[in-house]
Amino acid sequence: MTRRATGLAVLCGVGVWLSTWGTALAGTAQSAEDCKRSGQCGEYGRCTWRDGLCIAGSSAECKQSEWICKRQGQCTAVDGECVAGSNAECAASLGCKATGKCTNAEGVCVVGSDADCAQATVCKDDGQCAASDRRCVARDADGCRKSGECRRIGKCSPVNETCRVGGDDDCRQAKVCDTSGQCTARDGLCVVGSEDDCKRSSGCKRGKACRYVDGECVR
């Protein structure tokens, strides 16, 4: 027999969101050792054998899990599954630091506010600093312009809730323009568009790569 844990499981009459990247299976096992040796234990904290199934028997089992606790913030055992037991568990997770999933919502860590996004890597690197529908998105030009991708590759304009290359001005302030002459916006990217682009670059000033040939700056 196989017990299936999907996005929304009803455990003893209480709806608990389970963040398991798709469908996780609590498979049958022949012994407690089977559970402890399985990926179910290491990834989902299901290390206890009960009625032929591997389940999360304690919060300690959840907390040793690399995936469900350390990455997803689901560190508390409830009815055989690991769930987020508090905002503090979410805030300590890698998911909070990376994508702003710092708020506990019915047992799963989600993006709950702009503050969740502001401290996350997805804001600092990608300019997605505003909360919308439990995720971090790019809402305004200010967030995009402060991002690492704006400075590096010209993704400085908000388009459909992400930061994109919006025009030549975005490219000309970016590092790729200065270093390799990619100063022209084309099809959402900064590219070398002319000999003038090459002449702007440090590759021209230092390495004499000032001629435009087939989309590149060459000597």
N, C-alpha and C positions, 0 to 999 in steps of 0.2 A: 504493500500500500504506500502511496506517496501523498504527502501533504504539500499543497502548493501555496506559496506566499506571494501574492501579487501586490500591485501598488497600494491597494486598500484592503486590509484584512480585518475581519471582525473577530476579535479575540474576547471570548467570554462576554459578548454583548457590547464591547467597547470598541469603537472604530479607531484603529491606529494606523497611521501612514507608515509604510515600511519602505525606506529608500535602499533598494538592493540592485539598482541598475538592471531593470528588466525583471524577469521572473526567476526567483530563487527557489530551489527545491530542497525541502527537508526530507532527504532520502532515507530509505530503510537501512538499518544496520543490524549486525548480528551480535555486537557486544559494545561495551563502553570503550574498549580500545579502538574499535573501528571508528567511532566518533572522534576520538582524540587525534587519530592519525589523519583524519579527512580534511579536505579543504573547507568543509562546512564549519569546522572548529576554528581554523586559522583565520578565515575570512569573515564569518558571520557569528562567531562565538557559540556555535551549537556543538558543545563538547560533551554534553550529558546524554546518556542513553536512557530512553524511557519508552516503554511500550513499542519497542522496535524502531523508534525514530531518534535522530540526533536533534536535541533542542538546546537552547540556552538555559542552563540550570541555575545560573547565578549571575549577578552583575560582574563578578570577578572574571567569569568566562568572557563576557562581552568586552571588558576593558583590555583583555590581552589581544583582542582582534585588531589586526593591522587595518583592515578595510572598514568594517562596520563602525568601530569606535573611533580609531585614530583619524580616519579620513572623513567619515560621515557623522561623527558625534553621537552615535546611538550606543550608549555605554551602560544602559540600565536594562536588566532582564525583566520582562513582563510576559507572563503566560507563554514561556518557551521561546520568545523572540527578544532580540536586542532593539530597544527603542531609545530615543532621546528623552532623558528624564528631566532635563532642565535647560535653561538658556546657557548656563555655565558649561555644560557638556558640549553644546553646539559651539560656543565661543572658543573652546580649547581645540576644536577640530581643524584639520588641514582644509576642509571644505570652507570653513569660515575665512581663513587666511587667504585662500586662493580665489574664491568666487562669492564671498559675502554671505554664505549660508550660516548665519550666526544666531538665528532665532528659532526656538522650539515651537513647533505647531503640531499638536496632536501626535507627538512621538517622532517627528522627523524634523531635521534642521532645514530651514528655508531662509531666503532673504526677506527680512521683515521691515527694513527701513533704509533710508538713504545712508544713515550712519553705518549700517552693516556693510554697504558697498564701499563707502569712503575709505575704510581701512584695508580693503582687499586688494590683492594683486591685480585683479581684473579692472579695477579703477586706475591704479597707478600705471599699469602697462598699457591698457587698452582704452582708457577713458570711459569705461562703463561704470558710472558713479551714482546712478539713480536707481531706486527700487521700483520695479513694475512687474506685477503678476508673479511675485516670488523669485524674481531674478534681477540681476544688475544689468542696466542698459545705458546707452549713451543718450542723454536727453538734450544737452546743449553744447554749443561750441566751446564753452569755457572748460568743461570736463575733458573734451577731446584735446584741446590745445595744451593741457597740462600733462598729457600722457606721454609715456615713453615712445609709443609708436608714432606719435606726431613728430617728436623730435628726431626720431631715427629715419622713418620712411614716409613722412608726410600725411599720415592718416589723422587729419585735424578737423574734419567737418562731420557733424552728425547726420547720418543717412539711415533711415529705417532702424533706429535704435542701436546702431554701431558706428564707430568712427571710420570714415573713409577718406580717400584723397578727393577733395572737392574741386580743386583747380590748381593752376600753376603756382599761385601764391603759397599753397600748402607745401608744394614740392620745394620751392626756392628757399624756404626757411629750414628745410630738413637736412640732416647729416648726409644723406645720399646725394644731394645736390652738390654740397661742398666737396665731398670726397671723390665722387665718380661722375659728376655731371648729369645726374638723373633729376633734371629740373623742370620737366614738362609732364603735365598730367595727361594720361591717356588710358582709357578703359579701366579706371580705378587704381592705376599704378603711377608711380613716378618713373619716367624713362628718360633716356637721352634723346632729345628731339631735334637738336641742331648743333652746329659748330659753336654757336654762342653759349649753349649749355656747357660744352666741353671747356670753353675758355673761362667759365666761372669756377671751375673745379680746382682743387689742390693738385689733382693729377696732372693738370696742365701746368700750373705754376711751378710744381716741384719736379714732375717727371716728364714734362713736355708732351703729354698726351692731349693735344689740343685739336686734333682733326676729328671730324665726325665721319665715321664709316660704318654703314649698316647697323645703326643703332648703338654704336659704341664710340668711346673716345680713344683714339690711338695716336701713337707718335708719328 
